[in-house]
Amino acid sequence: MIDLTSEPKDQLIKRIQQIEDQAIIDEIYRLLGIDFDDTVYKTTDKQKNAISEARQQVETGQTLSEDEANEEIDKWLDK
Protein backbone atom coordinates (compact mmCIF):
# COMPACT_ATOMS: atom_id res chain seq x y z
CA MET A 1 0.00 0.00 0.00
CA ILE A 2 1.24 3.48 -0.84
CA ASP A 3 2.13 5.66 2.12
CA LEU A 4 0.42 8.99 1.54
CA THR A 5 1.85 11.29 4.15
CA SER A 6 0.45 14.76 4.44
CA GLU A 7 3.31 16.31 2.45
CA PRO A 8 2.45 14.73 -0.95
CA LYS A 9 -1.23 15.40 -0.32
CA ASP A 10 -0.53 19.02 0.52
CA GLN A 11 1.60 19.42 -2.60
CA LEU A 12 -1.14 17.93 -4.73
CA ILE A 13 -3.77 20.19 -3.18
CA LYS A 14 -1.60 23.25 -3.83
CA ARG A 15 -1.07 22.22 -7.46
CA ILE A 16 -4.78 21.68 -7.98
CA GLN A 17 -5.56 25.07 -6.46
CA GLN A 18 -3.27 26.70 -9.04
CA ILE A 19 -4.99 25.11 -12.04
CA GLU A 20 -6.98 27.57 -14.12
CA ASP A 21 -7.85 25.33 -17.06
CA GLN A 22 -11.42 24.03 -16.66
CA ALA A 23 -10.73 21.00 -18.86
CA ILE A 24 -8.01 19.86 -16.46
CA ILE A 25 -10.30 20.34 -13.46
CA ASP A 26 -13.01 18.32 -15.23
CA GLU A 27 -10.51 15.54 -15.93
CA ILE A 28 -9.43 15.47 -12.28
CA TYR A 29 -13.08 15.11 -11.27
CA ARG A 30 -13.47 12.28 -13.78
CA LEU A 31 -10.35 10.49 -12.56
CA LEU A 32 -11.46 10.75 -8.96
CA GLY A 33 -14.90 9.45 -9.83
CA ILE A 34 -16.62 12.56 -8.57
CA ASP A 35 -19.98 13.22 -10.16
CA PHE A 36 -20.16 16.98 -10.45
CA ASP A 37 -22.96 17.13 -13.01
CA ASP A 38 -26.07 17.54 -10.91
CA THR A 39 -28.31 18.29 -13.88
CA VAL A 40 -31.77 16.83 -13.49
CA TYR A 41 -33.16 15.48 -16.72
CA LYS A 42 -36.92 15.35 -17.09
CA THR A 43 -38.40 12.89 -19.53
CA THR A 44 -41.75 13.04 -21.25
CA ASP A 45 -44.20 10.17 -21.18
CA LYS A 46 -43.27 9.42 -24.78
CA GLN A 47 -39.58 9.19 -23.83
CA LYS A 48 -40.38 7.00 -20.81
CA ASN A 49 -42.38 4.64 -23.05
CA ALA A 50 -39.52 4.46 -25.56
CA ILE A 51 -37.08 3.62 -22.76
CA SER A 52 -39.42 0.95 -21.42
CA GLU A 53 -39.82 -0.57 -24.88
CA ALA A 54 -36.04 -0.59 -25.40
CA ARG A 55 -35.50 -2.33 -22.05
CA GLN A 56 -38.03 -5.00 -23.01
CA GLN A 57 -36.26 -5.51 -26.33
CA VAL A 58 -32.94 -6.01 -24.53
CA GLU A 59 -34.52 -8.47 -22.09
CA THR A 60 -35.97 -10.54 -24.95
CA GLY A 61 -32.75 -10.51 -26.95
CA GLN A 62 -34.02 -8.21 -29.69
CA THR A 63 -30.65 -6.54 -30.14
CA LEU A 64 -28.04 -6.16 -32.85
CA SER A 65 -24.33 -6.75 -32.71
CA GLU A 66 -22.10 -3.78 -33.46
CA ASP A 67 -21.44 -5.10 -36.96
CA GLU A 68 -25.16 -5.62 -37.62
CA ALA A 69 -25.95 -2.13 -36.35
CA ASN A 70 -23.24 -0.64 -38.58
CA GLU A 71 -24.68 -2.51 -41.58
CA GLU A 72 -28.14 -1.12 -40.81
CA ILE A 73 -26.76 2.40 -40.51
CA ASP A 74 -24.95 2.02 -43.82
CA LYS A 75 -28.24 0.96 -45.45
CA TRP A 76 -30.04 3.98 -43.99
CA LEU A 77 -27.30 6.25 -45.28
CA ASP A 78 -27.28 4.52 -48.68
CA LYS A 79 -23.60 3.65 -48.49
Backbone hydrogen bonds, N-H to C=O, Kabsch-Sander energy under -0.5 kcal/mol:
donor,donor_aa,acceptor,acceptor_aa,energy
4,L,2,I,-0.9
5,T,3,D,-1.0
9,K,5,T,-1.3
10,D,6,S,-3.0
11,Q,7,E,-2.5
12,L,8,P,-2.4
13,I,9,K,-2.7
14,K,10,D,-2.4
15,R,11,Q,-2.3
16,I,12,L,-2.6
17,Q,13,I,-2.3
18,Q,14,K,-1.0
18,Q,15,R,-0.6
19,I,15,R,-0.6
19,I,16,I,-1.2
22,Q,20,E,-0.7
24,I,21,D,-0.5
25,I,21,D,-1.8
26,D,22,Q,-2.8
27,E,23,A,-2.0
28,I,24,I,-2.3
29,Y,25,I,-2.4
30,R,26,D,-2.4
31,L,27,E,-2.9
32,L,28,I,-2.2
33,G,29,Y,-0.6
33,G,30,R,-1.0
34,I,29,Y,-2.5
35,D,33,G,-0.6
36,F,34,I,-1.0
38,D,36,F,-1.0
41,Y,39,T,-0.6
42,K,40,V,-0.5
48,K,44,T,-2.5
49,N,45,D,-2.4
50,A,46,K,-2.0
51,I,47,Q,-2.4
52,S,48,K,-2.4
53,E,49,N,-2.6
54,A,50,A,-2.3
55,R,51,I,-2.4
56,Q,52,S,-2.1
57,Q,53,E,-2.2
58,V,54,A,-2.1
59,E,55,R,-2.4
60,T,56,Q,-1.8
61,G,58,V,-1.3
62,Q,57,Q,-2.8
63,T,61,G,-2.0
69,A,65,S,-2.6
70,N,66,E,-2.5
71,E,67,D,-2.2
72,E,68,E,-2.3
73,I,69,A,-2.5
74,D,70,N,-2.4
75,K,71,E,-2.1
76,W,72,E,-2.3
77,L,73,I,-2.1
78,D,75,K,-1.2
79,K,74,D,-2.7
